[in-house]
Every structure is written in structure tokens, then in C-alpha cells.
Amino acid sequence: MTEQPKTARKTIKAVAQMKSLMAEHFHSLDRAVKEGTPKVAWCTSVGPAELLHAMGFRVYFPENHAALIGATRMATDFIPVANSIGYSPDICSYLTADVGAYLSHRTPLTKSYGLETIPKADVLVYNTNQCRDVQDWFSFYAREWNVPLVGLHTHRGVKAVQEWHVADLVAQMKAMIPTLEEISGVKFDIDRLRETVRLSLECTKLWRQVLEFGATKPAPLTFFDATIHMAPAVVLRGLPEAIDYYKLLITELAERVNQGVAAVEGERHRLYWDGMPIWGKLKDLSEQFSALRTNVVASTYCNSWIFDAFDPATPFESMARAYIELFIVRDESYKEAYMNEWIRDFSVDGIIFHDAKTCPNNSNNRYGLPQRMAARLGIPSLVINGDLNDLRCYSEEQARTNIEAFIEQLDERG
């Protein structure tokens, strides 16, 4: 294979504002812990954050912290520490990296934001719509700190969302309220919840707009940009700050489109990324695809924070529906149809499937989906073996060679 020239990444200017927002997010959590008010709730990234915000909690998302551990390439230092107390190297490397960091008394928050440690939880709230590992992850801290643990158990393998799915999850959310009231000292108020859901709906609409810029030719952003700019949609969903940020970002992206500014100069190929990011290799992969004049314009992962179902008129029911409509909990037929639609709308000519060693729930290549999609759409795909955090599972040389060969295959197709 020929050596590809390095290509400078085009920085989106709004990222400076996002960094400021994230700094304030973490510092507000640190202040809450030190002052004892408001109370701190840990929440999974697609958990009932709206309910927690409405009840006055500062909300912390350990998946965001775990991704930061991966992006800073600290995970391989921490994972063996969690393994040493019985957590298998085959389970979620978000879990093992985060628990290992805690046991090591280290965190990337120190270098990034000057914080000594992660915020101690007053309550831990999970949703198993992603996987069972989040429950086990939060259970570790519940035992460590002797604090309450509550959670939602979402249905899996869902083809079409049924009313009984929604009713079940609504009942589970409402059952949490007495515990959350006792811990927060705030009485549940349905109007506050409606307002939080309204803010989340506006956030998710704006986030969808951001991602849909990827359908433009040439696209003004990449999947690798989106993995960074999704942070407010994850940790600030339900707060006005996220809305302000995405309005700013949309303005900048619209300017790029009007000026014909491409995220990848001379864009030749457009790809879809399925599965988790490889956090410790985002920059390297971004530069390789750019050098190959190839843009990853859409993804399953970044779409996980599009919640079209939110409706402030029916906050509990719409939250439940949004959490159950999530791609990861759906059956294979739904997943295939969903990806077909995005591939068509974004003019994709190739698919990258990331087979993440420790994240089977987000690895969609294991049951014949790439082959079915190739037969149906005539679009080639490449499977990259790796992991979200554990870089010991990733061969840089093999991935680089396979990607180059895949782009050559696309070149030959014309």
C-alpha cells in the first residue's frame, strides 16, 4: 500500500464553546459534592435524565467519563486494575476502565479540568436499554459508597414498540419517584418534568439537524467531529445550555455549506460507521480517511441521542417510548431497515462495521447483517476488529491496511 499524505483536520470553531460548557458541567458537579447541594445523581447516557433534572439533581454520566478515559488512552492502564478484583476483560471496557480509574485514584478530569476525582453519587440511576453491564457498573459504586441504586429494565429485541412496552417503563419510572424525592429533598412536580422534556425535545431536534448536515455534498462535518460535538446532547440534555450550543453549531455548519467548505477536501467516497467509536484512535482514523478523501458522513452511534418521541404533553409516556425506540434495543429487521434509510439518504457507498470486543450489544456485524445489506443494497462493507476503550484489542497496522484496501475497492467500483 502507498503511504498516504497527512491531512490537517479542519477544526469547527464552536468546539471552544463546547469545551467551556463541559468544563462548567464538571465543575458544577464538583461544587455540588463539596457543598452537599444540590444532590448528585449518576445516570446512564440513555437513562431517565429528564426526571432527574426535573427533581433538582446535578446529573453525572459515567459513560462520558469512560469515553474520556478511552480518548486520552489511559484505559489500558486502568482495565487490568478492575480485572484484578474479578471483572472479566471480556465485559464492557467502559466499566472496567472507569472502575479501574477509581481504584487507581486517577482520572483524566484532573488534566482536562483540574478536578481531583469523579463526583460521588447520592443516588445511581441506570437504564438497561444499552446492556446489563451498566447495572453491574453502577452496582459497584452503590456498594462502594453505600448509596441507593435504582434502575429501569428495558425490553430487548423489540420489533415494533407496543403500548405495553411503554406502560411497563412508565410504571418503573414512577416507582422511582419516592426514592428520588427522599434523596433530593424536592417534591416531584409534573410541570417541571414537562419543561425538562420540552428542552430535551428541542435539543434532540437540533442535534438531528447537526447530523443531517452529513447528507450535504460535500459534507461539512465528519462522524469523528460528531463524536465530539454530541457531548452536550448527552450530558446537558434537558438543560437550555445544550440548545444554545447547537444553535451556534448549526449556524457555523450552515455557513460551511453556503461557502462550499468540505470537512474532507476533494471528498470522493462517503461511508457509514456502525458501532462504537474507537475512542483512542479517533484522530488517527480521521486523518487516514481524510487523506483517502473519504468522509464517514453518518453513523448508528451518534444517532443514539435523537429522541423524536419526546412530548412535553405526555412526559412519562414519551420518555418511555424514546428510550425503547433506541436502535440498540431493536430487533435485526428494524436495524437493517433503519440503516438502509440512512445509507440511502446520505448517499453512502460503503459501510464500516466496528466489531468491538467488549461491546457485543453495539456490534451489529455478528449475525449476518453486513452480508444481508450487501445483497440488498449492493454496497460493500468492511469489519474493523477493535474495542471502544481497550486498545489491546485493536491492530493499528491491520486496520490501516484493511481500510486502504477497502477504499481501493470503492475506487475500482467507480
Buried (B, 14 or more C-beta within 10 A) or exposed (E): EEEBEEBEBBEBEBBEBBBEBBBEBBBBBBEBBEEEEBBBBBBBBBBBBBBBBBBBBBBBBBBBBBBBBBBBBBBBBBBEBBBEEEBEBEBBBBBBBBBBBBBBEBBBBEEBBEBEBBBBBBBBBBBBBBBBBBBBBBBBBBEEEEBBBBBBBBBBEBEEBEEEBBEBBBEBBEEBBEBBBEBBEBEBEEEBBBBBBBBBBBBBBBBBBBBBBBBBEBBBBBBBBBBBBBBBBBBBBBBEBBBBBBEBBBEBBBEBBEEEBBBBBEBBBBBBBBBBBBBBBBEBBBBBBBBBBBBBBBBBBBBBBBBEBBBBEBBBBBBBBBBBBBBBBBEBEBBBEBBBEBBEEBBBBBBBBBBBBBBBBBBBBEEEBBEEBEEEBEBBBBBBBBBBBBBBBBBBEEBBEBBBEBBEEBEEEE
